């Protein structure tokens, strides 16, 4: 994951690259007739005010970052809404900077809570929240926005959330990893995890290497080659330490130690890094593999569980039935293992709501005609696969932390966004509200 724009781009890049590698295989205005009888002065005010105030269109920051795990959006597509976005309701950085008491979208009632909090053996019905923090936003904004997102997730019937945020490197061969613009401080992460925990959501912490400096699409997080592997792991351990401490303090369930680092899998440095992490954090230490590496070989990272960023391409027409999409997924999964996959969680699943997306579900670069049915049917198919394969759960990609999740996506937004798309949200609720009991205690295949 990465900058809203770069991270999203990064993700898009990764997806684009991974999809390319696989090719050989393959968020009324009612009419008001009463205005006719209102005094002229009142009518003028009602009609004129919008022209004075405006619609507060979204504002994008060049170079923003958005998580990238498999394929990320095109430069034009990288419009995933970011933390410093000025939302359509007038909220965001501008109002925050002016010291406004609250944004229009601020929850006013009691905080919503998950009906059935997650317990071991239950499916993880989750969403990936990508968070690119900005110092322009104060602590009050961060807490408020976390509440907005928590309420939205509870409304989707989710019981889990994964908080993805970027960290940085200087290039493909660099041995240095560090926080940067977009990386939340441990103290800010503490606030967000607290709000999500209070809502009853199972929480995952997921730092993700930003790809901006890797010059995508040729360079991505999956093909870094640090000149000194030991120095790279030492730098990584120093970076992750404070975030592991926060995850432990806020009772996070999972900490993702790495995401889509294909070229680093199998390195001996993982053993010591994970051992040190487990001294500071007592929950699950996980690794999220890219889908192509997952199906093509053993993921040599010694973690207690494995997530898969799942963007399996399926050669199907836009009007293909759900059963055909399910069959496409099964073909991919069978390359790895047939039968139940109770220890596997889909750490990322999603697709662009546009024509032709089935062949490259994570492609952020393309920007074809919007087609909500493509996205909704894909969600339905993936949920069916999760149940049939008795998987641990799924996390949908994604919602930007700074976005208004109830606002309808704009033309320049990433097609991969699902918040504000009614058909996709309907399928997510149906999935999360299903009677699937979860993987239980079944043994791994």
C-alpha positions as a Python dict, from the first residue, in 0.01 Angstrom:
ca = {
    (1, 'X'): (0, 0, 0),
    (2, 'X'): (118, 351, -33),
    (3, 'X'): (43, 716, -85),
    (4, 'X'): (-307, 775, -175),
    (5, 'X'): (-188, 832, -518),
    (6, 'X'): (144, 661, -516),
    (7, 'X'): (30, 385, -291),
    (8, 'X'): (-274, 330, -496),
    (9, 'X'): (-48, 358, -791),
    (10, 'X'): (187, 126, -630),
    (11, 'X'): (-83, -122, -572),
    (12, 'X'): (-193, -75, -922),
    (13, 'X'): (159, -123, -1037),
    (14, 'X'): (199, -440, -848),
    (15, 'X'): (-129, -573, -970),
    (16, 'X'): (-51, -470, -1321),
    (17, 'X'): (282, -641, -1305),
    (18, 'X'): (147, -952, -1144),
    (19, 'X'): (-141, -974, -1383),
    (20, 'X'): (96, -933, -1671),
    (21, 'X'): (308, -1214, -1536),
    (22, 'X'): (3, -1434, -1512),
    (23, 'X'): (-120, -1374, -1863),
    (24, 'X'): (45, -1675, -2009),
    (25, 'X'): (-165, -1876, -1762),
    (26, 'X'): (-424, -1781, -1720),
    (27, 'X'): (-1771, 483, -146),
    (28, 'X'): (-3235, 1378, -495),
    (29, 'X'): (-3278, 1666, -507),
    (30, 'X'): (-3650, 1656, -471),
    (31, 'X'): (-3840, 1904, -668),
    (32, 'X'): (-3971, 2172, -441),
    (33, 'X'): (-4279, 2319, -601),
    (34, 'X'): (-4340, 2515, -280),
    (35, 'X'): (-4070, 2754, -393),
    (36, 'X'): (-4322, 2896, -631),
    (37, 'X'): (-4523, 3034, -344),
    (38, 'X'): (-4235, 3141, -121),
    (39, 'X'): (-4142, 3507, -96),
    (40, 'X'): (-3911, 3614, -372),
    (41, 'X'): (-3631, 3697, -132),
    (42, 'X'): (-3635, 3352, 26),
    (43, 'X'): (-3651, 3184, -312),
    (44, 'X'): (-3354, 3383, -432),
    (45, 'X'): (-3155, 3284, -127),
    (46, 'X'): (-3233, 2916, -167),
    (47, 'X'): (-3139, 2916, -534),
    (48, 'X'): (-2837, 3139, -507),
    (49, 'X'): (-2665, 2987, -207),
    (50, 'X'): (-2531, 2678, -384),
    (51, 'X'): (-2362, 2896, -642),
    (52, 'X'): (-2185, 3085, -366),
    (53, 'X'): (-2087, 2784, -158),
    (54, 'X'): (-2015, 2546, -443),
    (55, 'X'): (-2006, 2170, -437),
    (56, 'X'): (-1670, 2137, -261),
    (57, 'X'): (-1521, 1893, -512),
    (58, 'X'): (-1256, 1650, -404),
    (59, 'X'): (-904, 1788, -413),
    (60, 'X'): (-612, 1561, -488),
    (61, 'X'): (-253, 1601, -381),
    (62, 'X'): (3, 1509, -641),
    (63, 'X'): (224, 1225, -535),
    (64, 'X'): (-26, 1089, -284),
    (65, 'X'): (6, 728, -179),
    (66, 'X'): (-230, 432, -172),
    (67, 'X'): (-161, 72, -67),
    (68, 'X'): (-54, -149, -342),
    (69, 'X'): (-59, -517, -331),
    (70, 'X'): (-131, -654, -664),
    (71, 'X'): (-217, -393, -924),
    (72, 'X'): (-257, -25, -880),
    (73, 'X'): (-427, 253, -1069),
    (74, 'X'): (-325, 466, -1354),
    (75, 'X'): (-199, 817, -1298),
    (76, 'X'): (-547, 937, -1379),
    (77, 'X'): (-693, 653, -1181),
    (78, 'X'): (-484, 707, -872),
    (79, 'X'): (-761, 920, -742),
    (80, 'X'): (-827, 708, -440),
    (81, 'X'): (-946, 960, -185),
    (82, 'X'): (-680, 1046, 67),
    (83, 'X'): (-655, 1190, 413),
    (84, 'X'): (-598, 1546, 298),
    (85, 'X'): (-896, 1532, 64),
    (86, 'X'): (-1162, 1796, 90),
    (87, 'X'): (-1477, 1593, 85),
    (88, 'X'): (-1791, 1673, -104),
    (89, 'X'): (-1964, 1777, 217),
    (90, 'X'): (-1698, 2039, 284),
    (91, 'X'): (-1510, 1834, 541),
    (92, 'X'): (-1144, 1753, 532),
    (93, 'X'): (-823, 1948, 548),
    (94, 'X'): (-970, 2289, 477),
    (95, 'X'): (-1219, 2275, 761),
    (96, 'X'): (-975, 2100, 988),
    (97, 'X'): (-720, 2376, 935),
    (98, 'X'): (-981, 2642, 1002),
    (99, 'X'): (-1062, 2481, 1335),
    (100, 'X'): (-1418, 2383, 1248),
    (101, 'X'): (-1580, 2200, 1536),
    (102, 'X'): (-1698, 1908, 1327),
    (103, 'X'): (-1743, 1799, 969),
    (104, 'X'): (-2083, 1747, 816),
    (105, 'X'): (-2027, 1373, 818),
    (106, 'X'): (-1936, 1349, 1185),
    (107, 'X'): (-2144, 1087, 1368),
    (108, 'X'): (-2391, 1251, 1600),
    (109, 'X'): (-2550, 949, 1768),
    (110, 'X'): (-2400, 680, 1987),
    (111, 'X'): (-2113, 483, 1837),
    (112, 'X'): (-2222, 173, 1649),
    (113, 'X'): (-2097, -164, 1766),
    (114, 'X'): (-2057, -501, 1599),
    (115, 'X'): (-2352, -729, 1672),
    (116, 'X'): (-2141, -1044, 1691),
    (117, 'X'): (-1779, -968, 1775),
    (118, 'X'): (-1525, -1201, 1620),
    (119, 'X'): (-1409, -1503, 1818),
    (120, 'X'): (-1163, -1774, 1727),
    (121, 'X'): (-1311, -2006, 1465),
    (122, 'X'): (-1546, -1742, 1321),
    (123, 'X'): (-1487, -1598, 973),
    (124, 'X'): (-1310, -1264, 951),
    (125, 'X'): (-1545, -1043, 754),
    (126, 'X'): (-1329, -737, 698),
    (127, 'X'): (-1226, -434, 498),
    (128, 'X'): (-883, -291, 424),
    (129, 'X'): (-863, 71, 540),
    (130, 'X'): (-575, 247, 371),
    (131, 'X'): (-444, 534, 580),
    (132, 'X'): (-202, 794, 454),
    (133, 'X'): (-172, 1030, 749),
    (134, 'X'): (-94, 1400, 711),
    (135, 'X'): (32, 1636, 979),
    (136, 'X'): (-216, 1897, 856),
    (137, 'X'): (-486, 1696, 1032),
    (138, 'X'): (-508, 1725, 1408),
    (139, 'X'): (-566, 1447, 1656),
    (140, 'X'): (-937, 1535, 1679),
    (141, 'X'): (-975, 1477, 1305),
    (142, 'X'): (-805, 1139, 1325),
    (143, 'X'): (-1033, 1022, 1605),
    (144, 'X'): (-1343, 1156, 1431),
    (145, 'X'): (-1254, 995, 1099),
    (146, 'X'): (-1182, 663, 1266),
    (147, 'X'): (-1533, 679, 1411),
    (148, 'X'): (-1680, 755, 1067),
    (149, 'X'): (-1510, 451, 920),
    (150, 'X'): (-1596, 226, 1216),
    (151, 'X'): (-1964, 316, 1183),
    (152, 'X'): (-1952, 244, 811),
    (153, 'X'): (-1791, -96, 861),
    (154, 'X'): (-2041, -194, 1127),
    (155, 'X'): (-2314, -92, 884),
    (156, 'X'): (-2165, -337, 632),
    (157, 'X'): (-2189, -611, 897),
    (158, 'X'): (-1811, -637, 913),
    (159, 'X'): (-1650, -780, 1224),
    (160, 'X'): (-1289, -702, 1129),
    (161, 'X'): (-1071, -427, 988),
    (162, 'X'): (-713, -413, 864),
    (163, 'X'): (-533, -79, 891),
    (164, 'X'): (-280, -48, 609),
    (165, 'X'): (-36, 243, 597),
    (166, 'X'): (282, 322, 404),
    (167, 'X'): (647, 325, 494),
    (168, 'X'): (931, 407, 259),
    (169, 'X'): (1261, 311, 104),
    (170, 'X'): (1506, 499, -119),
    (171, 'X'): (1509, 252, -404),
    (172, 'X'): (1513, -112, -508),
    (173, 'X'): (1864, -178, -372),
    (174, 'X'): (1840, 39, -60),
    (175, 'X'): (1892, -112, 284),
    (176, 'X'): (1705, 169, 461),
    (177, 'X'): (1337, 156, 558),
    (178, 'X'): (1174, 450, 736),
    (179, 'X'): (856, 636, 819),
    (180, 'X'): (776, 933, 596),
    (181, 'X'): (497, 1154, 472),
    (182, 'X'): (188, 940, 500),
    (183, 'X'): (314, 715, 778),
    (184, 'X'): (104, 766, 1092),
    (185, 'X'): (288, 803, 1420),
    (186, 'X'): (250, 520, 1673),
    (187, 'X'): (43, 758, 1886),
    (188, 'X'): (-202, 823, 1603),
    (189, 'X'): (-227, 453, 1528),
    (190, 'X'): (-307, 401, 1897),
    (191, 'X'): (-608, 634, 1860),
    (192, 'X'): (-742, 459, 1551),
    (193, 'X'): (-703, 111, 1697),
    (194, 'X'): (-877, 225, 2015),
    (195, 'X'): (-1178, 354, 1820),
    (196, 'X'): (-1202, 36, 1613),
    (197, 'X'): (-1163, -180, 1925),
    (198, 'X'): (-1442, 14, 2099),
    (199, 'X'): (-1665, -64, 1801),
    (200, 'X'): (-1601, -435, 1857),
    (201, 'X'): (-1394, -484, 1542),
    (202, 'X'): (-1113, -738, 1518),
    (203, 'X'): (-806, -532, 1423),
    (204, 'X'): (-504, -599, 1205),
    (205, 'X'): (-202, -368, 1171),
    (206, 'X'): (-49, -378, 824),
    (207, 'X'): (251, -156, 741),
    (208, 'X'): (319, -179, 366),
    (209, 'X'): (622, -77, 166),
    (210, 'X'): (542, 215, -61),
    (211, 'X'): (652, 177, -419),
    (212, 'X'): (693, 539, -530),
    (213, 'X'): (1073, 528, -514),
    (214, 'X'): (1086, 188, -685),
    (215, 'X'): (988, 333, -1024),
    (216, 'X'): (687, 118, -1107),
    (217, 'X'): (579, -78, -1296),
    (218, 'X'): (923, -226, -1359),
    (219, 'X'): (1010, -178, -995),
    (220, 'X'): (768, -283, -723),
    (221, 'X'): (791, -412, -367),
    (222, 'X'): (803, -767, -494),
    (223, 'X'): (1138, -734, -670),
    (224, 'X'): (1352, -525, -434),
    (225, 'X'): (1715, -637, -406),
    (226, 'X'): (1879, -466, -104),
    (227, 'X'): (2256, -479, -129),
    (228, 'X'): (2291, -587, 234),
    (229, 'X'): (2008, -814, 344),
    (230, 'X'): (2114, -813, 711),
    (231, 'X'): (2115, -433, 719),
    (232, 'X'): (1772, -430, 551),
    (233, 'X'): (1622, -657, 816),
    (234, 'X'): (1787, -454, 1096),
    (235, 'X'): (1637, -135, 956),
    (236, 'X'): (1298, -306, 922),
    (237, 'X'): (1305, -427, 1283),
    (238, 'X'): (1383, -76, 1410),
    (239, 'X'): (1096, 68, 1207),
    (240, 'X'): (835, -187, 1314),
    (241, 'X'): (915, -193, 1688),
    (242, 'X'): (699, 102, 1803),
    (243, 'X'): (406, -18, 1591),
    (244, 'X'): (428, -367, 1738),
    (245, 'X'): (412, -208, 2084),
    (246, 'X'): (97, -15, 1991),
    (247, 'X'): (-62, -326, 1842),
    (248, 'X'): (5, -510, 2167),
    (249, 'X'): (-124, -226, 2385),
    (250, 'X'): (-444, -194, 2183),
    (251, 'X'): (-501, -571, 2166),
    (252, 'X'): (-479, -602, 1790),
    (253, 'X'): (-541, -957, 1674),
    (254, 'X'): (-287, -965, 1390),
    (255, 'X'): (28, -783, 1285),
    (256, 'X'): (133, -825, 922),
    (257, 'X'): (511, -847, 918),
    (258, 'X'): (538, -813, 541),
    (259, 'X'): (328, -767, 228),
    (260, 'X'): (405, -889, -124),
    (261, 'X'): (780, -898, -75),
    (262, 'X'): (825, -1178, -327),
    (263, 'X'): (1200, -1137, -377),
    (264, 'X'): (1267, -1137, -2),
    (265, 'X'): (1071, -1452, 77),
    (266, 'X'): (1304, -1728, 188),
    (267, 'X'): (1567, -1493, 330),
    (268, 'X'): (1710, -1612, 665),
    (269, 'X'): (1653, -1269, 822),
    (270, 'X'): (1281, -1340, 862),
    (271, 'X'): (1339, -1587, 1143),
    (272, 'X'): (1503, -1336, 1376),
    (273, 'X'): (1272, -1051, 1272),
    (274, 'X'): (964, -1257, 1353),
    (275, 'X'): (1113, -1384, 1679),
    (276, 'X'): (1178, -1026, 1790),
    (277, 'X'): (828, -923, 1682),
    (278, 'X'): (671, -1202, 1884),
    (279, 'X'): (850, -1078, 2196),
    (280, 'X'): (672, -743, 2165),
    (281, 'X'): (340, -857, 2022),
    (282, 'X'): (146, -1158, 2153),
    (283, 'X'): (-115, -1183, 1881),
    (284, 'X'): (-78, -1343, 1538),
    (285, 'X'): (219, -1245, 1326),
    (286, 'X'): (116, -1282, 964),
    (287, 'X'): (259, -1241, 616),
    (288, 'X'): (51, -1139, 314),
    (289, 'X'): (167, -1307, -6),
    (290, 'X'): (96, -1191, -356),
    (291, 'X'): (-145, -1421, -540),
    (292, 'X'): (100, -1536, -807),
    (293, 'X'): (366, -1641, -557),
    (294, 'X'): (101, -1812, -346),
    (295, 'X'): (-13, -2046, -622),
    (296, 'X'): (330, -2104, -774),
    (297, 'X'): (536, -2204, -474),
    (298, 'X'): (594, -2224, -103),
    (299, 'X'): (593, -1892, 84),
    (300, 'X'): (909, -1929, 291),
    (301, 'X'): (828, -1685, 571),
    (302, 'X'): (791, -1855, 913),
    (303, 'X'): (468, -1696, 1034),
    (304, 'X'): (172, -1835, 1224),
    (305, 'X'): (-68, -1761, 941),
    (306, 'X'): (-70, -1658, 578),
    (307, 'X'): (-280, -1399, 399),
    (308, 'X'): (-319, -1382, 24),
    (309, 'X'): (-365, -1065, -179),
    (310, 'X'): (-599, -1235, -418),
    (311, 'X'): (-638, -1083, -764),
    (312, 'X'): (-673, -1395, -972),
    (313, 'X'): (-749, -1306, -1336),
    (314, 'X'): (-1043, -1487, -1493),
    (315, 'X'): (-1111, -1493, -1865),
    (316, 'X'): (-1481, -1415, -1861),
    (317, 'X'): (-1722, -1177, -2032),
    (318, 'X'): (-1866, -884, -1837),
    (319, 'X'): (-2203, -1059, -1821),
    (320, 'X'): (-2060, -1394, -1713),
    (321, 'X'): (-2266, -1572, -1447),
    (322, 'X'): (-2132, -1590, -1093),
    (323, 'X'): (-2077, -1964, -1133),
    (324, 'X'): (-1824, -1901, -1410),
    (325, 'X'): (-1630, -1660, -1190),
    (326, 'X'): (-1629, -1911, -906),
    (327, 'X'): (-1496, -2176, -1141),
    (328, 'X'): (-1217, -1942, -1248),
    (329, 'X'): (-1111, -1893, -888),
    (330, 'X'): (-1126, -2264, -816),
    (331, 'X'): (-892, -2332, -1107),
    (332, 'X'): (-635, -2097, -960),
    (333, 'X'): (-668, -2229, -604),
    (334, 'X'): (-641, -2589, -722),
    (335, 'X'): (-291, -2509, -846),
    (336, 'X'): (-194, -2480, -480),
    (337, 'X'): (-425, -2716, -299),
    (338, 'X'): (-764, -2875, -345),
    (339, 'X'): (-1022, -2880, -70),
    (340, 'X'): (-1058, -2668, 243),
    (341, 'X'): (-817, -2383, 318),
    (342, 'X'): (-901, -2301, 681),
    (343, 'X'): (-569, -2131, 752),
    (344, 'X'): (-585, -1898, 455),
    (345, 'X'): (-741, -1552, 476),
    (346, 'X'): (-791, -1338, 168),
    (347, 'X'): (-603, -1036, 298),
    (348, 'X'): (-705, -841, -11),
    (349, 'X'): (-981, -911, -257),
    (350, 'X'): (-1148, -667, -490),
    (351, 'X'): (-1197, -560, -849),
    (352, 'X'): (-1257, -245, -1051),
    (353, 'X'): (-1619, -161, -1128),
    (354, 'X'): (-1567, -136, -1501),
    (355, 'X'): (-1588, -323, -1827),
    (356, 'X'): (-1324, -587, -1886),
    (357, 'X'): (-1204, -606, -1525),
    (358, 'X'): (-1227, -984, -1481),
    (359, 'X'): (-909, -1037, -1680),
    (360, 'X'): (-710, -805, -1450),
    (361, 'X'): (-913, -755, -1130),
    (362, 'X'): (-654, -542, -952),
    (363, 'X'): (-560, -320, -1245),
    (364, 'X'): (-556, 42, -1134),
    (365, 'X'): (-414, 166, -1459),
    (366, 'X'): (-711, 104, -1683),
    (367, 'X'): (-1008, 337, -1672),
    (368, 'X'): (-1282, 198, -1887),
    (369, 'X'): (-1657, 248, -1868),
    (370, 'X'): (-1799, 211, -1517),
    (371, 'X'): (-1984, -117, -1476),
    (372, 'X'): (-2111, -172, -1118),
    (373, 'X'): (-2240, -521, -1200),
    (374, 'X'): (-1888, -646, -1271),
    (375, 'X'): (-1773, -552, -924),
    (376, 'X'): (-2087, -674, -745),
    (377, 'X'): (-2085, -1015, -917),
    (378, 'X'): (-1715, -1060, -842),
    (379, 'X'): (-1778, -994, -472),
    (380, 'X'): (-2058, -1248, -473),
    (381, 'X'): (-1837, -1508, -640),
    (382, 'X'): (-1541, -1451, -406),
    (383, 'X'): (-1763, -1480, -101),
    (384, 'X'): (-1892, -1813, -233),
    (385, 'X'): (-1535, -1935, -275),
    (386, 'X'): (-1449, -1832, 81),
    (387, 'X'): (-1739, -2035, 214),
    (388, 'X'): (-1687, -2339, -7),
    (389, 'X'): (-1315, -2354, 70),
    (390, 'X'): (-1379, -2294, 441),
    (391, 'X'): (-1135, -2004, 443),
    (392, 'X'): (-1061, -1790, 747),
    (393, 'X'): (-1223, -1486, 587),
    (394, 'X'): (-1183, -1198, 342),
    (395, 'X'): (-1081, -832, 355),
    (396, 'X'): (-1218, -620, 71),
    (397, 'X'): (-995, -365, -96),
    (398, 'X'): (-1053, -91, 6),
    (399, 'X'): (-1169, 228, 182),
    (400, 'X'): (-946, 533, 213),
    (401, 'X'): (-927, 649, 575),
    (402, 'X'): (-984, 1013, 482),
    (403, 'X'): (-1278, 953, 251),
    (404, 'X'): (-1649, 988, 317),
    (405, 'X'): (-1752, 623, 266),
    (406, 'X'): (-2113, 718, 203),
    (407, 'X'): (-2038, 950, -87),
    (408, 'X'): (-2091, 817, -437),
    (409, 'X'): (-1760, 770, -626),
    (410, 'X'): (-1667, 1047, -868),
    (411, 'X'): (-1560, 983, -1226),
    (412, 'X'): (-1196, 1045, -1136),
    (413, 'X'): (-1202, 806, -839),
    (414, 'X'): (-1045, 467, -869),
    (415, 'X'): (-1280, 214, -1023),
    (416, 'X'): (-1159, -23, -751),
    (417, 'X'): (-1343, 175, -483),
    (418, 'X'): (-1653, 2, -355),
    (419, 'X'): (-1774, 251, -92),
    (420, 'X'): (-2072, 439, -226),
    (421, 'X'): (-2151, 173, -488),
    (422, 'X'): (-2490, 30, -377),
    (423, 'X'): (-2468, -299, -567),
    (424, 'X'): (-2126, -383, -426),
    (425, 'X'): (-2224, -280, -74),
    (426, 'X'): (-2532, -501, -100),
    (427, 'X'): (-2319, -802, -186),
    (428, 'X'): (-2075, -727, 97),
    (429, 'X'): (-2360, -713, 348),
    (430, 'X'): (-2503, -1035, 212),
    (431, 'X'): (-2163, -1201, 242),
    (432, 'X'): (-2091, -1073, 591),
    (433, 'X'): (-2442, -1156, 705),
    (434, 'X'): (-2435, -1512, 571),
    (435, 'X'): (-2467, -1819, 790),
    (436, 'X'): (-2114, -1941, 710),
    (437, 'X'): (-1983, -2054, 1051),
    (438, 'X'): (-1617, -2006, 963),
    (439, 'X'): (-1319, -2239, 942),
    (440, 'X'): (-1361, -2350, 1304),
    (441, 'X'): (-1076, -2567, 1421),
    (442, 'X'): (-1037, -2767, 1102),
    (443, 'X'): (-688, -2881, 1027),
    (444, 'X'): (-498, -2727, 741),
    (445, 'X'): (-489, -2929, 418),
}
